[in-house]
């Protein structure tokens, strides 16, 4: 499906209400939902997709902060005619995007479901880690910027516009 920022890979299955929107964890692909997709599609319409930079969606062209991710999702849902109200299901980091969507567009959200969701408190856990763990995390963070398109990756923008 084409958006103003590029092409997103998506899937719609099932037929019924509520309209369920599956929001993947950080950089997770649609395939992560395959174990439950058939069961929930038996009674509801289900939209799942790959964010930019994941699997068959276009590579990253803009920073993947929460606001960009939520607005791209909203544009995608409108583009394919998937109508609110939505039951947003967020896995891991997707839980934070579901919360942000609900805050920005409360009239479009019927409910939220969290599966092993990240929380805003979890973002600040680094403050409580020991010096050795902080050093290791800094070393691994270098890999978040290689190659250059990874600089736009959502892992670099978790704190921005999610709290």
Secondary structure as UniProt FT lines:
FT   STRAND          2..3
FT   TURN            4..5
FT   STRAND          6..7
FT   STRAND          10..13
FT   STRAND          19..23
FT   TURN            26..27
FT   HELIX           30..33
FT   HELIX           34..41
FT   TURN            42..43
FT   STRAND          45..49
FT   TURN            52..53
FT   TURN            55..56
FT   HELIX           66..79
FT   TURN            80..81
FT   STRAND          86..91
FT   HELIX           93..104
FT   HELIX           106..108
FT   STRAND          109..115
FT   HELIX           120..123
FT   HELIX           124..128
FT   HELIX           131..141
FT   HELIX           142..145
FT   HELIX           148..152
FT   HELIX           154..156
FT   TURN            158..162
//
